[in-house]
Every structure is written in C-alpha cells, then in structure tokens.
Amino acid sequence: MVAQVHDQARRMGALRAVALCRCFSGALHFQNGNWSEAASALSEAVELYRKIGGASGESLSLQRQGVLLTAQGDLDHAMAAFHAGVFAAERATMRSHCLTRLYSSMARNRIAAGDAEAAAEYLRHGEMAARRHGHCVTCNALILPEGVRVRIALGEISEADANAAELERIGREFGSAAWMGMARQARGRVASAQKAWNEAATAFADAAVAYRAISAPYDVARCLAAGASIAVKMGDSPRGAALAAEAAGMFRDLGAPGIES
C-alpha cells in the first residue's frame, strides 16, 4: 500500500506525500530486517522534509534513522541524528510528540552504550514531553519499554514493574502482536531482574512468537538472546546454546552487533 501511494505521489509531484511514504517505508524496512533499504528511505525522507520545510516529518525521520544506527552499533552517529531531530522538533507543529520519541530513543541508545545515568536523564526529558501532549499510544510504545530498561539498570525494579504493567494493559486493550511483543519482552526483563527465571523464560518466548508474527527479526533475535541467558541461569545449557546460536545467526544476517539487550 505504501509503495502504491508513493508511486502515485511521485507522478503527481506531491513531495510531502512522497516524504511521508519514504518515512513509513523506512520504518517498515527496519522492522522487516531490510536495513539497507531502510537507510536509503529514511535519508531520502529527511532530505525531502528539509526541502519542503516539514519539521515534524524531518524530526521523526531522524528519530527512526537514529534507531537504525543504534541497532547497527553506530552509537555516535545515531546520537548525532537524534540531536538533529531535536533541533528540527523545536520548529515542529507536533513538537511534544516528536520530542517524546526522540528522547526515548536517546535513552535506548545510552542503555546500549552502558550509560544508565545519561539514559535516565533522556528518559526524564521524554516523560516530561509526554506529559505536555497527554496520552498518546504510539509515543508510549517507545517510552514505556525504555522506562523498563532504564529503571532496571538503576535498580528501580518496582518502577520498572509499573511500566511493564502499563504496557501489558495497553497490549490487552489493543490486542496487537506488536504491543503484545513489547509487553511480554518488558515483563521478561522485569522477571529476570527479580530472578523469576521461569516467568522470564516464558515471557521472552512469548515475545519472540509475537515478533515473528509481524516479521520483526531484530526484535526476535533480542528476545532469543535474552532467553538464552535465562536458560543458562536455569541450568539448561543446551537450550541456552541453541537459543544463543539462533540469535547470533539472525544478528549476523541483519548486520547487527547484538549490543541491545
């Protein structure tokens, strides 16, 4: 559908529609594991939005570009994209929405870098932006999972548990595989922090199933890697090795270093 609209928009010379399609296409290619196509689409979206003065679209395209670079292990260039996105967001009509997503993704990047304190500061900014625009489900899809990860890194397990519970509530409400994947992955992280190994193993396995249903190989691989660690802690080294090998193969195919837990 996106490809059809994109082709029609190009024929009509509707640059704003073309830019929107390229941004969506980049997001879909990233989810589906087509990362070179994602990079190309997002770069084109950024340039088109700059050309037409679409600050909101530019900001969100840069956010998605930064997430891709983070997954590829290029953390510094990812942060440069995020900072450029924040600069664009200051001119955007959807300023608070853009900033919520950008700061959430910056927290994600800093967790990947092992800097929990910086991640917490970006998360705080993201939560402040979220409060300014009120309840937004798609913004929560980014900020709540990172809230879980940051708070676990800081040892704030009860707060992480509350974020995971909110994800689970929204997941049940919407009933989508993507939301259920995020919710179960978050629950797995909290259960692991609580050393509830059986619950953690089940949650990560459920999350991997949900992510497979929407063809999201990077998220599947992250869940498999987490499940491998849990299996070893439960004393099931053969299962741990099998899950780790499958995850490593998926990371290798994607060109991902596997630094995001």
URMO-V427407 format. One record per run of one state. SS is the DSSP state (alpha for helix, beta for strand, coil for the rest). FROM is the first residue (numbers start at 1). TO is the last residue. If there is no record, write none. Layout:
# URMO-V427407
[[SS,FROM,TO] [SS,FROM,TO]]
This chain:
# URMO-V427407
[[coil,1,1] [alpha,2,12] [coil,13,14] [alpha,15,32] [coil,33,34] [alpha,35,52] [coil,53,54] [alpha,55,71] [coil,72,74] [alpha,75,89] [coil,90,94] [alpha,95,112] [coil,113,115] [alpha,116,133] [coil,134,136] [alpha,137,153] [coil,154,156] [alpha,157,174] [coil,175,176] [alpha,177,193] [coil,194,196] [alpha,197,213] [coil,214,216] [alpha,217,233] [coil,234,236] [alpha,237,254] [coil,255,261]]
